[in-house]
Amino acid sequence: MKRTLIIALLPLILLCISCKSKKQVLEKPDDLINRKEMVEIIAEAYLIESTVHLSPDTVNRLRLTRDFYKELFTRHHISREQFVRSIDYYIGEESSAEKLLTDASNRIGEMRKELNIPDTIPPPIDPNAPEEAIDPTLMFPPQ
């Protein structure tokens, strides 16, 4: 599971750091998301990416991704830009990035236990379901 999480989030991490110098990455932003909340957000982002990846080809995956992330950012009261700045900061050092991803992977395991979900791949979304039937607010129950 940890390996899958790291592989799934690697493109996001590489994108965030690819155009920045080391000095820029390590600068602490004024609106830094605290580490505990960042772990939660990354765990939920992994679930979003998994859901989108498993969605049928008939679903507009770009729109679905945007809707899910909009819902995620709204629930955590953050902006996309704040999320990217915080990711940049936390992955500035390899050990920090590895710890963050390990904690997010552990959080996903906890979520699975809380929801009593077995370690199997869920069935894909019904390909005949209309796009409107996939509601991003249902992915994360209210807390």
C-alpha positions as CSV (number, residue, x, y, z in Angstrom):
1,M,0.0,0.0,0.0
2,K,2.8,2.4,0.9
3,R,4.6,1.8,-2.4
4,T,1.3,2.3,-4.3
5,L,0.8,5.6,-2.5
6,I,4.3,6.8,-3.3
7,I,4.0,5.8,-6.9
8,A,0.6,7.5,-7.2
9,L,1.7,10.8,-5.6
10,L,5.2,10.9,-7.3
11,P,4.0,12.8,-10.4
12,L,2.3,15.4,-8.2
13,I,5.5,15.8,-6.1
14,L,7.7,16.0,-9.2
15,L,5.5,18.6,-10.7
16,C,5.6,20.7,-7.6
17,I,9.4,20.8,-7.4
18,S,10.4,20.6,-11.0
19,C,10.6,24.3,-11.6
20,K,11.8,25.5,-8.2
21,S,15.3,25.9,-6.8
22,K,16.1,24.3,-3.5
23,K,16.1,27.7,-1.7
24,Q,12.5,28.4,-3.0
25,V,11.3,24.9,-1.9
26,L,12.6,25.3,1.7
27,E,11.1,28.8,2.3
28,K,8.3,28.4,4.8
29,P,5.1,29.9,3.4
30,D,3.0,32.2,5.6
31,D,-0.1,30.1,5.0
32,L,1.5,26.7,5.5
33,I,-1.0,23.9,6.1
34,N,-0.1,22.2,9.4
35,R,1.5,18.8,9.0
36,K,-1.3,16.8,10.6
37,E,-3.9,18.3,8.2
38,M,-1.5,17.9,5.3
39,V,-1.3,14.1,6.0
40,E,-5.1,14.0,5.9
41,I,-5.3,16.0,2.7
42,I,-2.7,13.8,1.0
43,A,-4.5,10.7,2.1
44,E,-7.8,12.1,0.7
45,A,-6.0,13.1,-2.5
46,Y,-4.9,9.5,-3.0
47,L,-8.5,8.4,-2.7
48,I,-9.5,11.0,-5.3
49,E,-6.8,9.8,-7.7
50,S,-7.8,6.2,-7.2
51,T,-11.4,6.9,-7.8
52,V,-10.7,8.9,-10.9
53,H,-8.4,6.2,-12.2
54,L,-11.0,3.5,-11.7
55,S,-13.8,5.5,-13.3
56,P,-15.1,4.3,-16.6
57,D,-14.0,5.9,-19.9
58,T,-17.4,7.4,-20.4
59,V,-16.8,9.7,-17.4
60,N,-15.2,13.1,-18.0
61,R,-12.2,12.4,-15.8
62,L,-10.8,16.0,-15.9
63,R,-14.2,17.4,-14.7
64,L,-14.4,14.6,-12.1
65,T,-10.9,15.4,-10.8
66,R,-11.6,19.1,-10.6
67,D,-14.9,18.5,-8.8
68,F,-13.3,16.2,-6.2
69,Y,-10.4,18.5,-5.5
70,K,-12.7,21.5,-5.3
71,E,-14.7,19.7,-2.7
72,L,-11.5,18.6,-0.8
73,F,-10.1,22.2,-0.8
74,T,-13.5,23.6,0.3
75,R,-13.8,21.1,3.2
76,H,-10.3,21.9,4.5
77,H,-10.8,25.7,3.9
78,I,-7.7,25.9,1.7
79,S,-6.9,27.1,-1.8
80,R,-5.2,25.1,-4.5
81,E,-2.3,27.5,-4.4
82,Q,-1.9,27.1,-0.6
83,F,-1.9,23.3,-1.1
84,V,0.9,23.6,-3.7
85,R,3.0,25.9,-1.6
86,S,2.6,23.6,1.4
87,I,3.5,20.5,-0.7
88,D,6.6,22.4,-2.0
89,Y,7.7,23.2,1.6
90,Y,7.1,19.7,3.0
91,I,8.9,17.9,0.2
92,G,11.9,20.3,0.2
93,E,13.9,17.6,2.0
94,E,13.8,13.9,1.0
95,S,13.3,12.7,4.6
96,S,10.4,15.1,5.2
97,A,8.7,14.0,2.0
98,E,9.2,10.3,2.8
99,K,7.8,10.8,6.3
100,L,4.8,12.7,5.0
101,L,4.0,10.0,2.5
102,T,4.5,7.3,5.0
103,D,2.1,9.0,7.4
104,A,-0.4,9.5,4.6
105,S,-0.2,5.8,3.8
106,N,-0.7,4.9,7.4
107,R,-3.7,7.3,7.5
108,I,-5.2,5.5,4.5
109,G,-4.8,2.2,6.4
110,E,-6.6,3.7,9.4
111,M,-9.4,5.0,7.1
112,R,-9.8,1.5,5.7
113,K,-10.1,0.0,9.2
114,E,-12.5,2.7,10.3
115,L,-14.8,2.0,7.4
116,N,-14.2,-1.8,7.6
117,I,-12.9,-1.9,4.0
118,P,-11.1,-5.0,3.0
119,D,-7.7,-4.8,1.2
120,T,-9.2,-5.4,-2.2
121,I,-9.8,-3.2,-5.2
122,P,-13.4,-1.9,-5.2
123,P,-15.6,-2.6,-8.1
124,P,-15.4,0.0,-10.9
125,I,-18.1,2.7,-11.2
126,D,-21.0,1.6,-13.3
127,P,-20.0,2.6,-16.9
128,N,-23.7,3.1,-17.7
129,A,-24.2,5.5,-14.9
130,P,-24.7,9.1,-16.0
131,E,-21.8,11.4,-15.1
132,E,-24.1,13.4,-12.8
133,A,-24.6,10.3,-10.7
134,I,-21.0,10.5,-9.5
135,D,-21.2,13.0,-6.6
136,P,-17.9,14.1,-5.2
137,T,-19.5,15.1,-1.9
138,L,-20.2,11.4,-1.2
139,M,-16.6,10.4,-1.3
140,F,-15.9,11.9,2.1
141,P,-18.7,11.7,4.7
142,P,-19.2,14.7,6.9
143,Q,-17.0,14.7,10.0
